[in-house]
Amino acid sequence: MKIALLVAGGLVGAAPAWAQAPQGCIKDSLVSFYDTDLLEAKPANAYYTQVKLPARAGASALTQIFFPDGRLYSEVSYRSPDRRVVQGPVRTWYPDGQPRLEYRSDDGKIDGYLRTYYPDGQLKRNDLYDHGRLIKGQYFTPEGQLVEPHVAFRQEPAFPGGNPALVAYLQAHLTYPTSLTDVGDGQVLVGFTVTARGDVTDVRVQSGISPELDAAALAAVRTLPAFEPGRVDGERVPMAMLVPITFKAPGVIKALRQLGL
């Protein structure tokens, strides 16, 4: 039986990996640790500490990230305890306590002004949003000069050659398990992180079909070369990505160039 391996071209979703907390964390909170690249690390090797504070009467669920000296790096409010939707203020700071970023989120979308600052306090960005839609944007150099064209706040990681090259690469490196003789249609959703250096790490199955096909999809994604890193406010940051890989029988290998198909 011939089996078609269909790779959905492109990447789905992305979120910057905000990354540690002082001693004596609040009871009932959840604590995790990250290195300087905002990748999860053991406490002994950590730079940042993340603390998830539960929702309490009159207060939203919060996720706070701390520098090694206990100063806040970031603080994010959520609509519900599952922390799937950001609701309320989002703020980050420099190590000396100087504000770095501030905006409000409504139902997971930036609403109102998003402002960022250089380490000396100089305004870097002044973007106005209407429920996630950019109305107007201003991005300034450290000297205060307006940059044209406008620099987008968020830039996704880019595979060398773009999505068509990503499709072609996965086609070439995706091998159907010879141990399987019959399989129905199905899609494996593979998640991974593109680090601030562009490396592909933390490859995992988000949604799978079978152990054999899941393993085949993972093996292909793990061979991916470095991406152009994603950027937030012009700075390289780790971003979580998703790529859907579809197995279809019978047929020939095809590349789908639309996300999720």
C-alpha positions as CSV (number, residue, x, y, z in Angstrom):
1,M,0.0,0.0,0.0
2,K,1.3,3.4,-0.9
3,I,1.2,6.1,1.8
4,A,1.2,9.8,1.2
5,L,3.0,12.0,3.7
6,L,1.5,15.5,3.6
7,V,3.3,18.3,5.3
8,A,1.3,21.4,6.0
9,G,3.5,24.3,5.0
10,G,4.2,27.0,7.5
11,L,4.2,27.5,11.2
12,V,1.1,27.8,13.4
13,G,1.0,30.1,16.4
14,A,3.8,31.5,18.4
15,A,4.4,33.1,21.7
16,P,7.6,34.5,23.2
17,A,8.9,32.5,26.0
18,W,8.9,34.9,28.9
19,A,11.0,33.7,31.5
20,Q,12.7,33.3,38.5
21,A,11.6,34.1,41.9
22,P,13.1,35.1,45.2
23,Q,13.3,32.9,48.2
24,G,10.2,32.4,50.2
25,C,7.6,32.1,47.4
26,I,4.0,32.4,48.2
27,K,2.3,29.2,49.3
28,D,0.2,27.4,46.7
29,S,2.2,29.1,43.9
30,L,3.8,27.1,41.1
31,V,7.5,27.7,40.6
32,S,9.7,27.0,37.6
33,F,13.2,28.0,36.5
34,Y,14.8,29.2,33.3
35,D,18.3,30.0,32.0
36,T,19.5,33.2,30.3
37,D,17.9,32.1,27.0
38,L,14.6,31.6,28.7
39,L,14.8,27.8,28.4
40,E,13.6,25.6,31.3
41,A,16.5,24.7,33.6
42,K,17.3,23.0,36.8
43,P,17.2,25.4,39.9
44,A,21.0,25.2,40.3
45,N,21.6,26.3,36.7
46,A,18.7,28.9,36.5
47,Y,18.9,32.6,36.0
48,Y,15.2,33.5,36.0
49,T,12.5,32.2,38.3
50,Q,8.9,32.0,37.3
51,V,6.1,32.1,39.9
52,K,2.4,31.4,39.0
53,L,0.2,32.9,41.6
54,P,-3.4,31.5,41.9
55,A,-6.4,33.7,41.5
56,R,-7.8,35.0,44.7
57,A,-10.8,37.0,45.7
58,G,-10.7,40.3,43.8
59,A,-7.4,39.4,42.1
60,S,-6.5,37.7,38.8
61,A,-4.2,34.8,38.3
62,L,-0.7,36.2,37.8
63,T,2.5,34.9,36.4
64,Q,5.6,36.7,37.6
65,I,9.2,36.3,36.5
66,F,12.1,37.4,38.6
67,F,15.7,38.3,38.1
68,P,18.3,36.5,40.3
69,D,18.3,39.4,42.8
70,G,14.5,39.1,43.3
71,R,13.5,42.1,41.1
72,L,10.6,41.7,38.8
73,Y,11.4,40.9,35.1
74,S,7.8,40.5,34.0
75,E,4.2,40.3,35.3
76,V,1.2,39.0,33.3
77,S,-2.5,38.9,34.4
78,Y,-4.9,36.2,33.2
79,R,-8.7,36.0,32.8
80,S,-9.0,32.5,34.4
81,P,-6.9,30.0,36.4
82,D,-6.0,28.0,33.3
83,R,-3.9,31.0,32.1
84,R,-4.9,30.6,28.5
85,V,-6.1,34.1,27.9
86,V,-4.2,37.2,29.0
87,Q,-6.5,39.8,30.6
88,G,-5.3,43.0,32.1
89,P,-1.9,44.7,32.4
90,V,1.3,43.2,31.0
91,R,4.6,44.7,32.1
92,T,8.3,44.0,32.0
93,W,11.3,45.7,33.5
94,Y,15.1,46.0,33.1
95,P,17.4,44.5,35.8
96,D,17.7,47.9,37.5
97,G,13.9,48.2,37.8
98,Q,13.5,50.6,34.8
99,P,10.2,50.0,32.9
100,R,10.7,48.1,29.6
101,L,7.3,47.3,28.3
102,E,3.7,48.0,29.2
103,Y,0.3,47.4,27.7
104,R,-3.2,46.1,28.5
105,S,-4.7,42.9,27.1
106,D,-8.5,42.4,26.5
107,D,-9.5,38.8,25.8
108,G,-5.9,38.0,24.8
109,K,-5.6,41.0,22.4
110,I,-3.5,44.1,22.9
111,D,-5.9,47.0,23.4
112,G,-4.9,50.6,23.8
113,Y,-1.3,51.8,23.8
114,L,1.7,49.5,23.8
115,R,4.8,51.3,25.0
116,T,8.4,50.1,25.3
117,Y,11.5,52.0,26.6
118,Y,15.2,51.9,26.2
119,P,17.3,51.2,29.3
120,D,17.8,54.9,29.9
121,G,14.0,55.5,30.0
122,Q,13.8,56.9,26.4
123,L,10.6,56.0,24.6
124,K,11.3,53.2,22.1
125,R,7.8,52.3,20.8
126,N,4.4,54.0,21.0
127,D,1.8,51.8,19.2
128,L,-1.9,52.1,19.4
129,Y,-4.1,49.0,19.1
130,D,-7.8,48.4,18.9
131,H,-8.4,44.8,20.2
132,G,-5.3,43.4,18.5
133,R,-5.5,45.6,15.4
134,L,-2.6,48.1,15.0
135,I,-4.1,51.6,14.4
136,K,-0.9,53.5,14.3
137,G,2.7,52.8,15.3
138,Q,5.8,54.8,16.2
139,Y,9.2,53.3,16.7
140,F,12.2,55.4,17.7
141,T,15.9,55.1,17.7
142,P,17.8,55.6,21.0
143,E,18.4,59.2,19.8
144,G,14.6,59.8,19.5
145,Q,14.4,59.7,15.7
146,L,11.2,58.1,14.2
147,V,12.0,55.0,12.2
148,E,10.3,54.5,8.8
149,P,8.9,52.1,7.8
150,H,7.5,51.1,11.1
151,V,9.1,48.1,12.9
152,A,6.6,45.5,13.8
153,F,6.4,44.7,17.5
154,R,6.4,41.0,16.9
155,Q,8.3,39.1,14.1
156,E,8.0,35.3,13.8
157,P,10.9,33.0,13.4
158,A,11.7,32.4,9.7
159,F,12.9,29.2,8.0
160,P,15.7,29.8,5.5
161,G,13.9,30.2,2.1
162,G,10.5,30.6,3.7
163,N,7.6,28.2,4.1
164,P,8.0,26.5,0.7
165,A,11.6,25.6,1.7
166,L,10.3,24.3,5.0
167,V,7.8,22.1,3.3
168,A,10.4,20.7,0.9
169,Y,12.9,20.1,3.8
170,L,10.3,18.1,5.8
171,Q,9.3,16.1,2.7
172,A,12.9,15.1,2.2
173,H,13.5,14.1,5.8
174,L,10.1,12.5,6.6
175,T,10.3,8.7,6.5
176,Y,7.2,6.5,6.7
177,P,7.7,3.7,9.3
178,T,8.3,0.4,7.4
179,S,6.7,-1.6,10.2
180,L,3.3,-0.2,9.4
181,T,1.2,-1.7,6.6
182,D,-2.0,0.2,7.0
183,V,-3.1,3.5,8.4
184,G,-5.9,6.0,8.0
185,D,-5.6,9.7,7.4
186,G,-4.3,11.7,10.3
187,Q,-2.2,14.7,11.4
188,V,0.6,14.9,13.9
189,L,0.9,18.4,15.4
190,V,4.5,18.9,16.4
191,G,5.6,21.7,18.8
192,F,9.1,23.1,19.3
193,T,10.9,26.1,20.5
194,V,13.1,28.3,18.3
195,T,15.7,29.8,20.7
196,A,17.1,33.3,20.6
197,R,20.0,31.9,18.6
198,G,17.6,30.3,16.1
199,D,18.2,26.7,17.2
200,V,15.3,24.2,17.2
201,T,14.8,22.7,20.7
202,D,12.2,21.0,22.9
203,V,10.6,19.1,20.0
204,R,7.4,17.4,21.2
205,V,4.1,16.0,20.0
206,Q,1.2,18.3,20.7
207,S,-1.4,16.0,19.1
208,G,-0.6,12.6,17.6
209,I,-1.9,9.6,15.7
210,S,0.1,6.6,16.7
211,P,3.5,6.0,18.4
212,E,5.1,5.0,15.1
213,L,3.8,8.0,13.1
214,D,4.4,10.4,16.0
215,A,8.0,9.2,16.2
216,A,8.4,9.7,12.4
217,A,7.2,13.3,12.6
218,L,9.4,14.0,15.6
219,A,12.5,12.6,13.9
220,A,11.9,14.9,10.8
221,V,11.4,18.0,12.9
222,R,14.5,17.3,15.0
223,T,16.7,17.6,11.9
224,L,15.6,21.1,11.1
225,P,18.5,23.6,10.7
226,A,18.6,26.9,12.5
227,F,15.8,29.5,11.8
228,E,16.2,33.3,11.7
229,P,15.1,33.9,15.4
230,G,11.8,35.6,16.2
231,R,12.0,39.1,17.6
232,V,9.9,41.1,20.0
233,D,10.4,44.8,19.8
234,G,13.5,44.3,17.7
235,E,15.2,41.9,20.1
236,R,15.7,38.2,19.5
237,V,13.6,36.0,21.9
238,P,12.7,32.3,22.1
239,M,9.4,31.5,20.5
240,A,7.2,28.4,20.7
241,M,6.1,27.1,17.3
242,L,3.8,24.4,15.8
243,V,4.0,22.6,12.5
244,P,1.3,20.2,11.4
245,I,2.4,17.0,9.5
246,T,-0.3,15.0,7.8
247,F,-0.1,11.3,6.9
248,K,-2.6,10.2,4.2
249,A,-3.1,6.9,2.5
250,P,-3.1,6.0,-0.3
251,G,-1.4,8.6,-2.6
252,V,1.8,10.3,-3.3
253,I,3.9,12.8,-1.3
254,K,2.5,16.3,-1.5
255,A,3.2,19.6,0.2
256,L,0.3,21.6,1.4
257,R,1.1,25.2,1.3
258,Q,-1.8,26.4,3.5
259,L,-1.7,26.2,7.2
260,G,-3.6,23.4,8.8
261,L,-4.6,21.5,5.6
